[in-house]
Amino acid sequence: MINYKSLVYLFIFTSLFLVSCHNQQQQATDAPAYHNPLIRPLTDELAKDPDHPQLLYQRGMALIQVQVPELAKKDLIHALQKDSSNGQYLYALSQVDLQTGDNTAAIKILEKLVNLSHHAPGIQLALAKAYLQNNQPGPATQNIQSLLKADSTYPGALLTLTRIQLIKKDTVSAVNILHRSLQLRENDYPASLLLAECLAAQHNPKAIDIYRRTFDMDTSDVTPLLHIGVFYEQQKQVEKAKSIYRECLLKDPDCTIALINTGKILLGQDSVPKALRQFNIAIQTMPNSAEAYTQKGICFEKLHQKDSAKIAFAQALVFDPQSIAAKNGWQRNKTK
């Protein structure tokens, strides 16, 4: 005998399952990122030809630009299903894998590309960087040495070799390599900045001149100036540090780090109201700064405003739930 009740339940279950699958499929193809103004034209073209590998690649690259690597990876994998030996698609996929932390997958792709490209220097350099990101300095060294043997002046190779030496804690070799790199390319910004950082780590005052020279290479980036301020703070020269941070803010009024570092110095000098102003401005420049809210909470504590301190620490924890300083601050000021 037919159990009509069971058939009804089966029909309902099947209908719900199909609706769910349809909704999931629709959600997968209707993600908000696909309607980003940069992405939308490619999405419209792919609606007409969903398997077009070049369009998939182009949309994948555009999705990387708008920082949606998961969707970019889907498009690139789809493109490779249609054109599996395309080196351009493979390289792009390796970079997405590195961006999302799948270092092993990226290395496998780049190893394949090195062979396909007959050890093209750009691919070798990318593979060495991938090895470094995966904490494999040995294979990284082999690749860079092979690359430098073929082309001793290839851009970026000496910088990568420097980073390998720093991982090995061989600062002397790293500094020598950076000097060699800057002899080849006097205005090599990354090499100059890294040289200054190496000298600063050794508390060498020559770092300041190199930071200055690095800043002159690109005055739109105040990073070298910030490092000078930190160097002065480490040397307990806080007035010089404040002066440098003011210079940073003249160049870039939205430099949140300079505002926070200045506020911390003022806090240490018991200029609490002035420090609080710095942290409030920092929050305006970066509304999700857990550090700025934490320091703001400390200011309110010093002003004996427990309720305001608690609110500031709670806001810091919204942006960084793991912040020990914010947790401790909130605990100190919570109502008992």
C-alpha positions in Angstrom: 0.0 0.0 0.0 1.3 3.5 -0.9 2.0 5.6 2.2 0.7 8.9 0.9 1.8 10.7 4.1 5.4 9.6 3.4 5.1 10.8 -0.2 3.9 14.2 1.0 6.9 14.5 3.4 9.3 13.4 0.6 7.8 15.9 -1.8 8.2 18.7 0.8 11.7 17.7 1.6 12.7 17.5 -2.1 11.2 20.9 -2.8 12.9 22.5 0.1 16.2 20.9 -0.9 15.9 22.2 -4.5 15.0 25.7 -3.3 18.0 25.7 -0.9 20.3 24.6 -3.7 18.9 27.3 -6.0 19.3 29.9 -3.3 22.9 28.9 -2.6 23.7 28.9 -6.3 22.1 32.4 -6.6 24.0 33.7 -3.6 27.2 32.3 -5.1 26.7 34.1 -8.3 25.2 37.2 -6.8 27.8 38.2 -4.2 27.9 41.9 -3.6 31.5 42.1 -4.9 30.4 41.1 -8.3 28.3 44.3 -8.5 31.2 46.6 -7.5 31.6 49.3 -10.2 35.0 47.9 -11.1 33.7 44.3 -11.4 30.2 44.8 -12.8 31.1 45.1 -16.5 33.0 41.8 -16.3 30.2 40.1 -14.4 27.8 41.2 -17.2 30.1 39.8 -19.9 30.4 36.5 -18.0 26.6 36.3 -17.8 26.7 35.9 -21.6 29.7 33.6 -21.7 30.3 32.0 -18.2 33.3 29.9 -19.3 35.3 32.5 -21.1 38.8 32.0 -19.5 40.2 35.5 -20.2 37.1 37.2 -18.8 37.3 35.0 -15.7 41.0 35.9 -15.3 40.2 39.6 -15.7 37.5 39.4 -13.1 39.7 37.5 -10.8 42.4 40.2 -11.0 39.8 42.9 -10.4 38.5 41.0 -7.4 42.1 41.0 -6.0 42.1 44.8 -6.4 39.0 45.1 -4.3 40.4 42.6 -1.8 38.0 39.7 -2.2 40.6 36.9 -2.7 38.2 34.0 -2.1 36.1 35.0 -5.1 39.2 35.8 -7.1 40.4 32.3 -6.5 37.2 30.8 -7.8 37.4 32.7 -11.0 41.1 31.8 -11.6 40.4 28.1 -10.9 37.5 28.2 -13.4 39.8 29.9 -16.0 42.4 27.2 -15.5 39.8 24.5 -16.0 39.4 26.0 -19.5 43.1 26.7 -20.1 45.2 24.6 -17.8 48.6 25.5 -19.0 48.2 29.3 -19.1 51.2 30.7 -17.1 49.5 34.0 -16.5 46.5 32.4 -14.8 48.7 30.1 -12.8 50.9 32.9 -11.6 47.8 34.9 -10.5 46.5 31.9 -8.6 49.8 31.5 -6.8 49.7 35.1 -5.6 46.1 34.7 -4.4 47.2 31.5 -2.5 50.0 33.5 -0.9 47.6 36.3 0.0 45.2 33.9 1.7 48.0 32.0 3.5 47.9 28.8 1.4 51.7 28.9 1.0 52.1 25.2 0.1 49.7 25.5 -2.8 51.4 28.6 -4.1 54.8 27.0 -4.0 53.6 24.0 -6.0 52.3 26.3 -8.7 55.4 28.4 -8.8 57.7 25.3 -8.9 55.7 24.2 -11.9 56.0 27.6 -13.5 59.7 27.7 -13.0 60.0 24.6 -15.2 57.5 25.8 -17.7 59.2 29.2 -18.1 62.7 27.7 -18.2 63.7 29.4 -15.0 62.6 32.9 -15.9 64.1 35.2 -13.2 60.7 36.8 -12.3 59.2 33.4 -11.5 62.3 32.3 -9.6 62.2 35.5 -7.5 58.5 34.9 -6.8 59.2 31.3 -5.7 62.0 32.4 -3.4 59.7 34.9 -1.7 57.0 32.1 -1.4 59.6 29.9 0.3 60.4 32.7 2.7 56.8 33.3 3.5 56.6 29.6 4.2 59.6 29.8 6.5 61.9 27.8 4.2 65.1 29.8 4.0 67.1 26.9 2.6 65.1 26.5 -0.7 64.7 30.3 -0.9 68.5 30.7 -0.8 69.0 28.1 -3.5 66.6 29.9 -5.8 68.1 33.3 -5.2 71.6 32.1 -5.7 70.6 30.4 -9.0 68.9 33.6 -10.1 71.9 35.8 -9.2 74.3 33.5 -11.0 72.3 34.1 -14.1 71.7 37.9 -13.5 73.6 39.4 -10.6 71.7 42.7 -10.9 68.1 41.4 -11.2 65.8 43.9 -9.3 64.6 42.5 -6.0 67.0 39.6 -5.9 69.5 41.1 -3.5 66.7 42.5 -1.3 65.3 39.0 -1.0 68.8 37.6 -0.2 69.0 40.2 2.5 65.8 39.1 4.1 67.1 35.5 4.1 70.2 36.6 5.9 68.1 38.5 8.5 66.1 35.3 9.1 69.4 33.6 9.7 70.2 36.5 12.1 73.3 37.3 10.0 72.9 41.1 10.2 76.5 41.8 9.0 75.9 39.9 5.8 72.5 41.6 5.4 74.0 45.1 5.7 76.8 44.3 3.2 74.3 43.0 0.7 72.2 46.1 1.1 75.2 48.4 0.5 75.9 46.4 -2.7 72.3 46.7 -3.8 72.4 50.5 -3.3 75.6 50.8 -5.2 73.7 49.2 -8.1 70.6 51.3 -7.7 71.1 54.4 -5.7 67.4 55.2 -5.3 66.3 51.7 -4.3 63.7 52.7 -1.7 63.0 49.2 -0.2 66.7 48.5 0.1 67.5 51.9 1.6 64.6 51.6 4.2 65.7 48.1 5.2 69.4 49.2 5.6 68.2 52.0 7.9 66.1 49.5 9.9 69.1 47.2 10.2 71.3 50.0 11.5 68.6 51.2 13.9 68.3 47.7 15.3 72.0 48.0 16.2 71.4 51.5 17.8 73.6 53.0 15.1 72.9 56.8 14.7 73.8 56.5 11.0 70.3 55.1 10.6 68.9 58.6 10.9 70.7 59.9 7.8 69.7 56.9 5.8 66.1 57.2 6.9 66.2 60.9 5.8 67.7 59.9 2.4 65.0 57.2 2.0 62.3 59.8 2.8 63.7 62.1 0.1 63.2 59.3 -2.5 59.4 59.4 -1.9 58.2 62.4 0.2 54.6 61.1 0.0 55.5 58.3 2.4 56.3 59.3 5.9 57.3 55.8 7.1 61.0 56.7 7.3 60.2 59.7 9.4 58.1 57.6 11.7 61.1 55.3 12.1 63.3 58.2 13.1 60.8 59.2 15.8 60.8 55.6 17.1 64.6 55.6 17.1 64.7 58.8 19.1 62.2 57.4 21.6 64.4 54.3 22.0 67.3 56.6 22.7 65.1 58.4 25.4 65.2 61.6 23.3 61.5 62.2 23.5 61.5 65.9 22.6 63.3 65.1 19.3 60.8 62.3 18.8 57.9 64.7 19.2 59.5 67.1 16.8 59.8 64.3 14.2 56.2 63.3 14.7 55.1 66.9 14.2 57.0 66.8 10.9 55.2 63.6 10.0 51.8 65.3 10.6 52.8 68.3 8.6 53.4 66.0 5.7 50.5 63.7 6.4 47.8 65.1 8.8 46.1 61.7 8.9 49.2 59.8 10.1 47.5 57.9 12.9 50.7 56.4 14.2 52.3 59.8 14.7 49.3 61.0 16.6 49.2 57.9 18.9 53.0 58.0 19.5 52.8 61.7 20.3 49.9 61.0 22.7 51.9 58.3 24.5 54.8 60.6 25.0 52.5 63.3 26.4 50.9 60.7 28.6 54.3 59.8 30.0 54.9 63.5 30.7 51.6 63.8 32.6 50.1 66.1 30.0 46.9 64.1 30.0 44.5 66.5 28.4 46.9 67.1 25.6 47.4 63.4 25.2 43.7 62.8 25.1 43.4 65.4 22.2 45.9 63.4 20.3 44.1 60.1 20.7 40.7 61.7 19.8 42.2 63.0 16.6 43.8 59.6 15.9 40.3 58.1 16.2 39.0 60.6 13.6 41.8 59.5 11.2 41.3 55.8 11.9 37.9 55.1 13.6 38.7 51.4 14.1 42.0 51.9 16.0 41.9 49.7 19.1 45.2 51.3 20.2 43.8 54.8 20.1 40.7 53.8 22.1 42.9 51.9 24.6 45.1 54.9 25.2 42.0 57.1 25.4 40.8 54.8 28.2 44.1 55.2 30.0 43.7 59.0 29.8 40.2 58.8 31.3 41.6 56.6 34.1 44.2 59.3 34.9 41.4 61.9 34.9 39.4 59.6 37.3 36.6 59.3 34.9 35.9 55.6 35.3 32.7 55.4 33.2 34.3 57.1 30.2 37.4 54.9 30.6 35.2 51.7 30.7 33.4 52.8 27.5 36.7 53.5 25.7 38.2 50.2 26.7 35.0 48.4 25.6 35.2 50.1 22.2 38.9 49.0 21.9 37.8 45.4 22.5 35.2 45.7 19.7 38.1 46.3 17.2 40.6 44.0 18.9 39.0 41.4 21.2 42.5 40.0 22.0 43.9 43.2 23.3 45.4 42.5 26.8 45.7 46.2 27.7 42.1 46.9 26.8 40.9 43.8 28.7 42.8 44.8 31.8 41.6 48.4 31.5 38.0 47.3 31.2 38.4 45.0 34.1 39.9 47.8 36.3 37.0 50.1 35.5 33.9 47.8 35.4 31.2 48.4 38.0 31.4 46.0 40.9 
